[in-house]
Amino acid sequence: MSAEAIKIDSRYLGGEIGDELSNDKDSFDHDSELLLKFHGIYQQDNRDVRRARTEQQLPVDYSCMVRASVPGGVISGEQWLALDKVAALAGDKLRLTTRQGVQYHLVHKAELQQLVAGINSSLLTTLAACGDVVRNVMACPVPDPERTAILQPVVDEMVARFRPRTEAYWELWVDGERAVSAEPAAVLQPIDDIEPIYGASYLPRKFKIGVAWPGDNCVDIYTHDVGIVPTLSDGTSGKLTGFVILAGGGMGMSNNRPDDTYPLLAQPLAWVPPEDLGDVVEAIVTAQRDHGNREDRSRARLKYLLEERGVDWLRAQVEERTGQPLAPPVELPSWEVHAHHGWLDADATGTLGLPVPSGKVAGGLRVALRQLIADGVVSELRVTPRQDLLLLGIAESKTVESVLRSNGVALASDQSPTRNLSIACPALPTCTKALGEAERVLPDLVDQLEKVLADTGNTGLPLRLNMTGCPNGCSRPYSAELGIVGRTKRNYDIYVGGSPAGDRLARLLRKDVPLTAVANLLHPLLERFSADTPAENDAATERSFGDWCVEQDWAELVALLPETQSRRRRSAESGAKT
């Protein structure tokens, strides 16, 4: 049965999940596995032991990944403690995602209901964290009062409009009782259908919404299906005048279909006054619902629909569905580079931006966060789009730094900018889509790159590295200064030239590079970059590696590269000679 048929036949996402939760099997059948994604759950298995178990004629070691939606990345201290508590069911680890959520791995089927119910008891939810729906709404996490006053209502409205209304989720996981803030804030119009936005078949594919602050593109606004940017009376501050809507971004592609699957950046669609924002975004979502490709999931994202039919078509769709004309988009302020690391306040109080390598919260970091919250030193946390944490409400900087360091947690000032700015998806051994490693090999790769940076005169360069274990691009490698994308278990495709501000796609530098050869491959480029860059290159006048790459003649840039030979190619050549 096709994915579309399974959705329609599921009775609004219930299907046979309830029956399968109560049986003795350690895994879910195919149809339930697809439906579980809408509940924030992916069935996986431990691929480190898959071959050994197969050789021993044992079934694969099934478990699940469970993802909690955290709109805008905002988590109260009490909510964090609740999320931390249920991590005992997931190997005592939490992971911060590149969409500002929190996810758990290695959760076994028998423990799913307890873990999901525990998340809901924190007034967060796993509903719509995955699946063919509007997923977790991202927003700039900086707790500036002006930003919060404008961005938070937008996030709240997007959640209220687009979180699925089906009762199946609550009946399966929390005995029919709704968590207060997990429920849509209001029914925005009288409804007769169970799902007034989605209908019985929901969307053709996932749909992502992000909200950026003008001038600060920490959310990678151009990589979303819909990007929302406030327009202010003074450019990057002042009174709210409206919103620029961007549409059609997306990162995923397929190695098997390089000609018709590819990353795209969102395009400016319109400017809308504040009172029309929700209706306009809803019109874009329903246009994708009605016209998106339901025959070919690889081509089902809004980016392909918009590419095929054009911005003018989408504008006409929105105008028809809202009954209002759309104003053209206005020019946005230039995007600047913001890492949100270290003390965000000049007096070293209030908010600390803490790098969290690959978003993995375990060991000493978990202990430190529990202590800081319990002692009232930290009142709130915010997950950033680069898998890091902002710690809020800090009155005494020495206390929080002491607790973190005593538990072996590095601050941004303790390590290089490149290490602080490197992110990776979990990949192997749990992700079913992974072709290669990411999270587990990133620390060693950064070690190698730091040496190359030092050897080429680039010590301290803030190189933005996004690494992923497959071409789906969950860590947004195609818009990074340096994107590393898994092609096989050992080989990677290397992209360079994305903008540090996130408004330009990177370009494929070389395919099928052994991971052990990546640092050596980049050495001559970084050497030339250093020679071309003034010695006084500093934070105020910083010339980025990504910008430099796109300024070069591409053929000359590629000519600098040393030869690399994949293990597969060497094996083939060796076989041919014999």
N, C-alpha and C positions, 0 to 999 in steps of 0.2 A: 504494500500500500504506500502511496506517495505521502510526502510530508503534508501536503495540502489536505489529502483525504483523511489522514490521521487527526489533524487539527479539527476538521469539521465533525468527524465521528466521535470526538472526545467528550462531548457534552461540556463544552467550555472548560477544557483542560483537566477534567477529572479522569476520564478514561478508566483504565484498570489499575491505576496506581494504588488505590486503597487495598484492593485484593492482594496485590503483589507485596505490599508492605507487611501483610499479615502471614504470608507463606514462609516456608523454611528455606527458600532459595537465597543465595548470597548475592544475586544480581537481578536486574530488571530486564524484562523482554524488550524487544526493539521499539514497539510503539510507546511503551511507558518511558523508555529512555529518552525519546524525542520530547515527550510532553513534560518530563521533569525539568527540562531547561527553562520552561516558563516559570517554574517554581524556584529557580535559582540554583539548580542542581545539575551537574554533569556526572554521568557514570564514567569511571575510568578504571585503569588497572595499573599495577606496579610493573612497568616495562623493564625494570632492572632484573626482574626474576621471571619474566614471561617465557623466555626460551628454556630456562632450566626446568620450569614447571611443565612445559609442554613435553620436554624430553622424558620427564618422569611420569608422563600421562596424568598430570594433575590439572585441574581447571585453573584458569588465570586468577590472579589475586585481585579480585574486584574491590573497589572502594569508590567513594564519590567526592567530588569537589562541591562545596557549598559556598555560595557568594551572597553576602548581605549588601543590599543597596544602602548607600549613605548619601543622600542628596546634598550636593555641594561639599561633601567630605566632612560635615560637621558632626562631631560626636561629643556628647557631654561626658564628664568624668564618670558618672554613674553608668552610662551606657557602655563606656569602654570596659569597666570592670565586669559587666555582664558578658560582653563579647570575649573578654579574657577568660572568664570562668568556663565557658563551653569549649574553649580550646583544648581542654583536657580530653575531649572526645575526638580530637584531630591531631594527635601527636604533640600536643602542647605547643603548637605553632599557629600564628595568624599571619596572613599576608595582606599587605596593602596593595591595591590594584592601581593600574594606570588610569582607571576611571573613578578614582577616589572611593572605591568600595573596600570591603574587607572580605577575604575568603579563607576557607579552610580546606585542607586536603586530607586524604587518607581517612575519610569518615566512612565507616562501614554501614551497610544497609540497616542493621538492627539499631544503630544509634542515630539515624537520620531524624526521626521524629523528635527525640529529645533535644538534638542540637538546633533544629529549626524552631522549635517551640521556645528554646532559650533565647534565640536571637529576637524573636517576636516579643518576648517578655521585656526586652530592653527598649521597646518602642521603635525598633527598626524591623525590617522585613527582608526576606529573600525573594518575595514575589516580584517578577519582572526584572530581576537582576540579570537574567539571560533570556533567550527565546526571541521570537519574532514579534517584538513589541518595542515601545520606547523604553530604553534601559535607563540606568542610573543617570540622573541629570547632573552634569558637572558644572562647577562655577569656580571663579577665582576664590581661593580660601583665605586671602589676607583679611584679618579682622578689623580693618579700618572702618569706623562708624559710617562714613559716607558710602563706602562700597557695600557694606552690609545692608544699609537702608534701601539701596536700589536693587541689589542682586538677590537678596533673600526672598522678597516677594515674587520675583520671577521664577526662582526655583520652586517655591511653594505652589505657584499656579501650574507649572508644568507637571509637577507630581500629581496635583489634584485632577488635572484633565486626563492624563495618560496612563495612570496606574490601572491595570485591569480590574474590572468590577466583579468578576466571577467569584462565587461563594466556594468553589471547589477547593481553593487554596486553604481557606480557614477551616473547612470541614476536615481536610486531610491532616493538617499540621497543628492546629490549635483548638480543636474541638469546637469549631464554629465561633469562637470568641475572637473579636478583633482587637489588635493592639491599637492604642489611641492614635499615635502619629503615623502608624502604618496605613491607616484607612485614609482614602481621599478626603481632603479637608472639607469639600462641599460637593454636592451634586449640582453641577452648573446649569442644568436645564432639565425639564421633565423628561423622563425616559420610559420607553416601553420595552426595549430590548435589554438583554443581560449585558451586552457589550456595545454601547452606543457608538464608540469610536472604532472598535476593532471588528465587530461582527464575529461570527462563528469561526472564521478562518484566520482571524488576526492579520498581521502584516505579512508581506512576502518574505521579508528578512528583518534582521535587527535594525533598530533605528536609534541614532545617538544624537543627543542634544547637549550643547555646551553653552555656557554664558561667560563671556570674558569681560574684563574691565578695560576700557579704552586705553591703549598704550601698553597693556600688560597681557601678553599672550601666553601665560603659563598653562592655560587649558588646551593649547594647540587648536584654536578655534576653527581653523580651516580643514581639520580632519573629521569634522562632524557632518552628519546628514543635515542638521540645522544648527547654525551658529547665531547667537544673539549677542549684540554689542550695544550697550547704551550709548546714546549721544547726549553730551552734556553742554551746557551753555558756555563753558570755558574750555572746551576740548577734552581735557582729562580730569576736570573737576567742575563743580558748579551744579546748577539745577538740571534735572532730567528733562530732556525735550522729546525723547523717543528712542527708537531702537533701529539699528541696521540689522537686516536679516540676511545671513549667508546660507546657501543651500548646496548640497551635492558633494560633500566631502566624504572620503572613506579610504582606508588603508589597504584592505585585503586584495590579494591576487592569487593566482594559481600557477605553479611552475608548468603544469601540463597545458595551460592555455595562456601563454604570454601575449598573444595577439589581441585577445578580447577580454582579458581581466587585468586590471592595473590600478594603482593608487591614483586618486584624483583629489585636488583641493577644492573646497567649497567656493562658490562664486557669489558675488553680491547680488541679491535679489530685489530688495526693496527697503525703504525706510517706512516705519509705521509709528503712529503715536502710541503712548503707553496703553491707552484703553483698548486698542485693537490687537495688541500683541498676541494674546492667547488665541483669538479666533484665526489669525493669520497662520500661526504655527499649526493649529489644528487642521486648517485647510491643506497645508503641505502634507501633513501626515495622512489625511484621508485621500489626497490625490495619489500618494504612493500606494496606499491600500487598494485603490481601485484600478490603478494602471501599472503598478510594478509587475515585474516578470515573475509569474508563479509557475512557469514551466521549467525554468533553468535557475536554480538557486545560486549558481556562480555569477549570474548576471541580474540578481534580484534586488540589489541595493538601489537607493534613490540616485546615486551618482550616475549609474548607467541610464536610468530613465531620463534624467536631466540632460545627459550627453546626447541621447538619441533625439529628444524632442525639443530641447533648447530652453533657455531661461524665459523667453517670451511665452512659450507654452505654459510653463509653470505659473508665471504671473497671471495669465488668463484663467487658469484653473483656480487660483486663489481668489481672484476678483469675482469669479462666478460663484464660488462657494461661500464667500463672505458677503456678497452684494455690495462691496465697497471698492472703489478704485485704489490702486497701489501707487504710492509715490516712489520715484526712483531712489536708489540708495545714495546716500551722501558719502563724501570722502571721510575716511576714518583717520584719526591721528596715527603717526608712525608708531610701529610696534617697537618696544624696547625689550632688552634681555633682563629677565628677573628670575633668579634662582630661588629666592625666599629661603635662604640659609642663614644661620647665625641669628643674632638679635635684630629683630625688625624695628626696634625702637632705639633711638639714639642713646637713651640712658640705660640700656641693657636691662630693661625690665619689661614685663608685659607679655611678649611673644618671642619664643625661640624656635627657629627653623632647624629641625634635626634631620640630617641625612639618615635614611634607613636603607642599607644595601639591598637592592632588589625587593624592597618592601617587606622583608622577612622579619617578623617580630617574634623572637624566641629568646630563651636563656636570660642573660643579664638585662636586656632591654625590657623584657616583660616584667622582671622583678622591679626594675627602676621605675617603670610607669605605674605599677601598682602602689609603690611606696609614695611617689610624688602625688598621686591622686588621693590616697588615704590620708596623707598628712596635710592636705589642703594646699599644697604648693602649686599644683596644676589643676585648673577647674574645667578645662575643655581641651579637646584635641581636634585638629583638622588634618585630614589626609590630603596631600597635594597630588597633582597630576603626574608627578615624577616619583610616586610611591614613598614620599617622605612624610614627616609629621611636623605640624606646627603645634607647639605646646603653649597654651594661653593662660592668662590670669596669674602670671608669675610676678611676685613682689620682690623676691630676693634672688638675684642671678647666681650668687655663689652657692646657694643651697642646691639649686637644680643642677648646676654643672658638677658639683661634688658628687651628688647621688648618681648621675649618669656615668661619670668617669670611674667611680668606685665599683660600678657594676660592669666595667669593661666596654662602655658605649663610647664610641668616638664622636666628637663634635665636628662641625664643618671645618673649624679652624685646625683640627688635628690631622687633616688629610688633604690631598691635592684637590684642586677644582675638578679635574677630570674624573676622579673617583666619586666626588660628590654628585657629579652630573651624569653618571652612568646608570642606566636602568636596563632591566631584562625581565622577560616573562618567565614563569616557572619552567615551561618546556618539559624535558625528560626529568624524572621517570613517569610522571603522572599524566601529562596532557596527551590525549589520544591523537592530536593533530601534529605533535612535534616530530620534526624530521631530525633534529639535532639538539644539542645542549644549549642552554642559555644561562639561566641563573647560576648553575653550579660552576660554570667555567668562567663567568665574568670576572671574579676577583683576580684570577691568574692572568687573564687577558689584559686587565687594567695594569697589573704589575709590568707586563711586557711593554705596554704603551707608555707608561710613565718612564721607563728606561729609554725608549726611543725619543720621547719628548726631551728628556735631559740630554741625550747624545746629540740632538739636532738643535740645541739652544732654545727649546720651547718650554723649559721648566715653568710650571705654574699656568700654562695655557688652559683656559676653561673649555675643553673639547667636549661637546655634547654627543655622547655615545648611546645609541639605542640598539639593543640586541634582542633578537627574537629567534625562537627555535623552528619557525616555519614561515612561509610567505603570507600567512593571515595578518601579520603585522600588529599584534596586540600592543606592542610597546612603541608603535608609531615610528619604525625605523626609516620609512621612506620620506619623512620630513626632517630627519636629523642631520646634523653636520657629518656624522659618521654612523651609517646604518649597517648592521651586520645581521644577515638573514639566513637562517639554517636551510640548507639544500639537501644535505645528507647527514648522517650521524657525525661525520668529521669535517665536512666541507661547507662553505658559506659563500653567499653572494655579498659583495662589498659595495656600498653606496656612499657617495660623498657629495657635499655641496648643498645640503639643506640649510635653510637660514636658522641662525640661533633664535630668531624671533618667530619661527614657525610658519612663515608665509611663502615658502618656496619648497618644492619637491627636490629631493636629492636625485643624483644620477648614478646609474649603474656603472661602477668603475671596473669591476671584473667579476665574473661568475666562477663558482666552483673552486674556491680558494681553501686549502687546508687551514684549519684554525691555527695550526702551529706556524703558518707562513703569513698571517695577517699583519703582525707588527713589522716584519721585514718588508712586506709589500708597501706599507705606508711610509717607510723610512725616507725614501728619496723625495716624496711629496712634502713631508714635514721639513726636510732639510732645505728644499727650495723655498717653502713658505717662510722659514726663518730668515733666509737670505734676502727675501723680498720685503720683509716687514721691519719697520724702523725699530731700533733698540728701545726707544721710549714708549713703545706700544704698551698702554696701561688701560685700566678699567674705563677711564674717561674717553679715550680715543681708540678703544680696542678694535683691532682688525681681526675678524674671526677666520678660522680655517675654512669654514663653509663658504663664506663670501669670497675668500681668495680663490677657492677651487673653481667657482663659476666665472671668475674674471679671466681665467687662463684659457688659452687655445686648447680645446679638449684633446686634439690629436697629440699636441706636444706634451700635455699632462700625462696621457696614457703611455707615451713613449718613455717617460721616466721610470716606469714600473719595471721591477725585475721579473724575470720569468718565474712562474710558479707552476707546478705540475701536480694535479690531484693524484691521490693514491689510485683511484680507479683508472685514470689514464695510464699511469705507469704500469699497472697490472696488465692492462690490455696490450700495451706495447711489448711487455715482456712475453706475454703469451704468443703474440704474433711472431716474435723472433724465434721462438722454439717450434 
